[in-house]
Amino acid sequence: MTLDFTCQKCEGTFELEADDLIDGTEKLVCPHCDNTASAAMVDDFTSAITELRTQIAKLAKKFQVSMTIETEDVEEELEDEDEEDDEDEDDLDLDDEDEDEEDDYEDEDLEDDR
């Protein structure tokens, strides 16, 4: 599997074989400007590629798979997920306010009993 990269720093393009990246014989470094990703980022990426290949191999029993993933597509998904996370956090804040109001009522009940 060949991976095509475009450097965000210099806009240079280059290719790497997934196998070479996974086994460590190639590094994810732009050959034009030496821009590089962190070791943790590369480790996560190679793990994801390895898992993707495993799942495609399983699907190959039923389907032939060909795919193209564009960075812009993934960025849009991440933005959508971030918006959903923000909405979820807002919902959590509302729940906390409800609990605070319940605590206030309990305190008032205690004061009335005295």
BAFI-3210 file (N, C-alpha, C; in Angstrom, 3 decimals, decimal comma, padded with zeros to 6 digits):
// residues 114
n [1|2|3|4|5|6|7|8|9|10|11|12|13|14|15|16|17|18|19|20|21|22|23|24|25|26|27|28|29|30|31|32|33|34|35|36|37|38|39|40|41|42|43|44|45|46|47|48|49|50|51|52|53|54|55|56|57|58|59|60|61|62|63|64|65|66|67|68|69|70|71|72|73|74|75|76|77|78|79|80|81|82|83|84|85|86|87|88|89|90|91|92|93|94|95|96|97|98|99|100|101|102|103|104|105|106|107|108|109|110|111|112|113|114]
n.u [000,862|000,688|001,381|000,531|001,882|001,600|003,508|002,761|004,272|006,165|004,799|005,662|005,531|005,489|006,010|005,402|005,886|003,530|004,258|007,014|006,989|005,614|007,305|009,494|011,640|011,495|011,180|008,770|009,282|009,590|011,125|011,917|012,055|012,646|010,638|008,890|006,875|005,824|007,184|005,253|002,942|003,484|003,673|001,008|-000,286|000,842|-000,072|-002,814|-002,919|-002,042|-004,127|-006,241|-005,463|-005,649|-008,418|-009,350|-008,293|-009,898|-012,395|-011,879|-012,569|-015,163|-015,489|-013,869|-011,667|-011,053|-009,673|-009,634|-008,404|-008,829|-007,283|-008,872|-011,441|-011,330|-010,765|-013,165|-014,899|-013,796|-014,277|-017,072|-017,432|-016,245|-018,061|-020,308|-019,325|-019,064|-021,765|-022,629|-021,203|-022,447|-024,964|-024,292|-023,597|-026,060|-027,311|-025,808|-026,579|-029,255|-028,957|-027,778|-029,897|-031,672|-030,254|-030,433|-033,160|-033,361|-031,830|-033,428|-035,680|-034,622|-034,088|-036,683|-037,676|-036,515]
n.v [-001,160|002,097|005,234|008,568|011,704|015,177|017,782|020,021|022,177|022,888|022,208|020,212|017,042|013,519|009,946|007,002|003,594|001,675|-000,665|-000,245|001,973|000,949|-001,164|000,312|000,842|003,043|006,499|008,938|011,616|014,696|014,801|017,115|019,349|018,387|018,300|016,775|014,298|013,756|011,085|009,680|010,321|009,129|006,453|005,975|006,369|004,329|002,118|002,381|002,069|-000,557|-001,918|-001,205|-002,515|-005,163|-005,395|-004,927|-007,139|-009,110|-008,360|-008,869|-011,418|-011,266|-008,867|-006,709|-004,119|-000,712|002,369|005,906|008,372|011,587|014,339|016,588|015,485|014,012|016,030|017,481|015,610|015,456|018,077|018,025|016,082|017,433|019,540|018,071|017,050|019,449|020,141|017,999|018,543|020,909|019,899|018,389|020,422|021,573|019,520|019,536|022,000|021,474|019,601|021,223|022,950|021,120|020,488|022,962|023,075|020,948|021,948|024,116|022,722|021,458|023,689|024,576|022,557|023,040]
n.w [000,000|-000,953|000,375|-000,049|000,596|001,385|002,325|004,916|005,540|003,445|001,196|-000,455|-002,147|-001,460|-001,419|000,507|001,278|002,978|004,358|004,776|006,436|008,624|009,493|010,179|008,500|006,913|007,576|008,624|007,188|005,614|002,502|001,330|003,065|005,547|007,499|010,147|011,854|015,264|017,269|018,703|017,294|014,819|015,625|016,488|014,037|012,403|013,801|013,390|010,595|010,378|011,701|010,007|007,645|008,521|008,936|006,341|005,058|006,200|005,156|002,508|001,868|001,104|-000,309|-002,661|-001,903|-002,332|-001,581|-000,946|001,089|002,013|003,574|004,083|004,234|006,579|008,428|008,352|009,498|012,075|012,960|013,034|015,036|017,193|017,490|018,291|020,702|022,132|022,348|023,923|026,260|026,992|027,613|029,840|031,613|032,074|033,464|035,807|036,872|037,457|039,497|041,435|041,988|043,119|045,436|046,726|047,272|049,066|051,175|051,940|052,846|055,090|056,695|057,122|058,736|061,145]
ca.u [000,000|001,475|000,789|000,969|001,892|001,944|004,007|002,044|005,256|006,739|003,881|006,282|004,853|006,332|005,307|006,023|005,198|003,013|005,085|008,276|006,684|005,229|008,455|010,503|012,748|011,328|010,673|007,831|010,017|009,525|012,450|012,205|012,367|012,897|009,522|008,617|005,831|006,361|007,248|003,954|001,991|003,811|003,286|-000,459|-000,633|001,195|-001,000|-004,093|-002,761|-001,964|-005,488|-007,019|-005,083|-006,213|-009,856|-009,546|-008,018|-011,098|-013,429|-011,482|-013,257|-016,466|-015,458|-012,608|-011,704|-010,135|-010,107|-008,832|-008,753|-008,294|-007,186|-010,021|-012,582|-011,129|-010,886|-014,588|-015,455|-013,324|-015,006|-018,423|-017,336|-015,987|-019,323|-021,143|-018,755|-019,429|-023,173|-022,715|-020,721|-023,505|-025,986|-023,779|-023,675|-027,451|-027,577|-025,185|-027,402|-030,434|-028,562|-027,575|-031,211|-032,212|-029,559|-030,981|-034,457|-033,128|-031,366|-034,591|-036,506|-033,970|-034,287|-038,100|-037,897|-035,945]
ca.v [000,000|003,312|006,398|009,831|012,782|016,541|018,479|021,259|023,255|023,319|021,754|019,174|015,754|012,332|008,682|005,984|002,312|001,435|-001,701|000,350|002,841|000,086|-001,899|001,257|001,037|004,405|007,459|009,916|012,876|015,318|014,799|018,444|020,341|017,643|018,378|015,435|014,134|013,215|009,625|009,187|010,478|008,105|005,165|005,878|006,257|002,992|001,174|002,493|001,458|-002,006|-002,370|-001,051|-003,608|-006,397|-005,402|-005,069|-008,544|-009,861|-008,034|-009,362|-012,686|-010,945|-007,669|-006,077|-002,784|000,318|003,569|007,113|009,202|012,935|015,018|017,481|014,676|013,654|017,264|017,794|014,684|015,866|019,287|017,598|015,421|018,464|020,232|017,167|017,020|020,706|020,039|017,074|019,246|021,832|019,089|018,044|021,614|021,718|018,521|019,998|023,066|020,840|019,004|022,313|023,407|020,117|020,671|024,159|022,718|020,102|022,846|024,875|021,800|021,272|024,903|024,632|021,577|023,524]
ca.w [000,000|-001,070|001,015|-000,635|001,569|000,996|003,508|005,218|005,683|002,165|000,155|-001,263|-002,097|-001,434|-001,201|001,340|001,341|004,322|004,999|005,203|007,566|009,753|010,036|010,626|007,563|006,412|008,556|008,085|007,129|004,291|001,890|000,797|004,104|006,786|008,433|010,657|012,864|016,514|017,327|019,180|016,189|013,829|016,219|016,405|012,629|011,914|014,438|012,692|009,264|010,585|012,000|008,780|006,740|009,086|008,678|004,894|004,746|006,575|004,175|001,187|001,622|000,529|-001,148|-003,009|-001,314|-002,794|-000,877|-000,924|002,235|001,883|004,862|004,244|004,652|007,983|009,202|008,465|010,481|013,393|013,322|013,397|016,331|018,187|017,718|019,078|022,045|022,770|022,695|025,045|027,449|027,375|028,269|031,160|032,440|032,477|034,485|037,036|037,412|038,028|040,763|042,371|042,392|044,028|046,705|047,346|047,824|050,237|052,239|052,407|053,609|056,370|057,457|057,517|059,784|062,417]
c.u [000,914|000,702|001,390|000,830|002,189|002,312|003,236|002,996|005,727|005,880|004,519|005,534|005,873|005,471|006,117|005,216|004,773|003,862|006,386|008,083|006,378|006,436|009,626|011,672|012,675|010,767|009,720|008,473|009,904|010,928|012,869|012,666|012,651|011,824|009,179|007,476|006,480|006,343|005,910|002,914|002,219|003,421|001,777|-000,910|-000,335|000,312|-002,352|-004,022|-002,741|-003,356|-006,372|-006,727|-005,649|-007,699|-010,155|-009,290|-009,223|-012,220|-013,148|-012,120|-014,592|-016,422|-014,027|-012,714|-010,645|-010,593|-009,106|-009,314|-008,055|-008,309|-008,403|-011,251|-012,496|-011,277|-012,342|-015,250|-015,054|-014,038|-016,420|-018,424|-017,097|-017,258|-020,255|-020,646|-019,119|-020,882|-023,361|-022,266|-021,771|-024,615|-025,553|-023,871|-025,100|-027,804|-027,006|-026,015|-028,644|-030,111|-028,369|-028,912|-031,843|-031,565|-030,108|-032,329|-034,310|-032,694|-032,524|-035,506|-035,928|-034,185|-035,723|-038,384|-037,406|-036,867]
c.v [001,230|004,472|007,648|010,927|014,106|017,268|019,784|022,451|023,781|022,959|020,768|017,862|014,622|011,121|007,812|004,704|002,075|000,400|-001,128|001,256|002,012|-000,611|-000,997|001,459|002,405|005,257|008,419|011,294|013,419|015,356|016,175|019,421|019,711|017,833|016,955|015,446|013,563|011,690|009,033|009,247|009,392|006,724|004,953|005,655|004,855|001,922|001,183|001,855|-000,060|-002,578|-002,280|-002,190|-004,939|-006,499|-005,543|-006,511|-009,414|-009,619|-008,638|-010,706|-012,454|-009,810|-007,285|-004,632|-001,904|001,604|004,695|007,928|010,539|013,599|015,895|016,714|014,355|014,890|017,642|016,889|015,082|017,117|018,938|016,935|016,434|019,225|019,371|017,099|018,288|020,683|019,115|017,740|020,235|021,085|018,721|019,236|021,824|020,736|018,961|021,094|022,489|020,242|020,077|022,821|022,429|020,247|021,879|023,851|021,871|020,964|023,633|023,994|021,578|022,497|025,010|023,686|022,079|024,400]
c.w [000,000|-000,456|000,384|000,411|000,874|002,278|003,711|005,294|004,321|000,955|-000,825|-001,111|-002,096|-001,134|-000,261|001,232|002,782|005,055|005,547|006,417|008,811|010,352|010,423|009,686|006,888|007,537|007,872|008,204|005,715|003,694|001,371|001,879|005,471|007,865|008,870|011,660|014,123|016,471|017,755|018,068|015,140|014,354|016,133|014,966|012,101|012,558|013,729|011,308|009,388|010,854|010,765|007,814|007,227|008,757|007,188|004,467|005,099|005,567|002,809|000,856|000,918|-000,494|-001,485|-002,525|-001,953|-002,133|-001,029|000,258|002,048|003,256|005,113|004,724|006,135|008,868|009,396|009,492|011,890|013,867|013,757|014,768|017,442|018,515|018,564|020,512|022,805|023,202|023,887|026,336|027,928|028,098|029,674|032,096|032,938|033,574|035,826|037,678|038,069|039,387|041,814|042,879|043,364|045,393|047,448|047,982|049,075|051,424|052,803|053,246|054,986|057,277|057,951|058,672|061,127|063,103]
res [m|t|l|d|f|t|c|q|k|c|e|g|t|f|e|l|e|a|d|d|l|i|d|g|t|e|k|l|v|c|p|h|c|d|n|t|a|s|a|a|m|v|d|d|f|t|s|a|i|t|e|l|r|t|q|i|a|k|l|a|k|k|f|q|v|s|m|t|i|e|t|e|d|v|e|e|e|l|e|d|e|d|e|e|d|d|e|d|e|d|d|l|d|l|d|d|e|d|e|d|e|e|d|d|y|e|d|e|d|l|e|d|d|r]
***
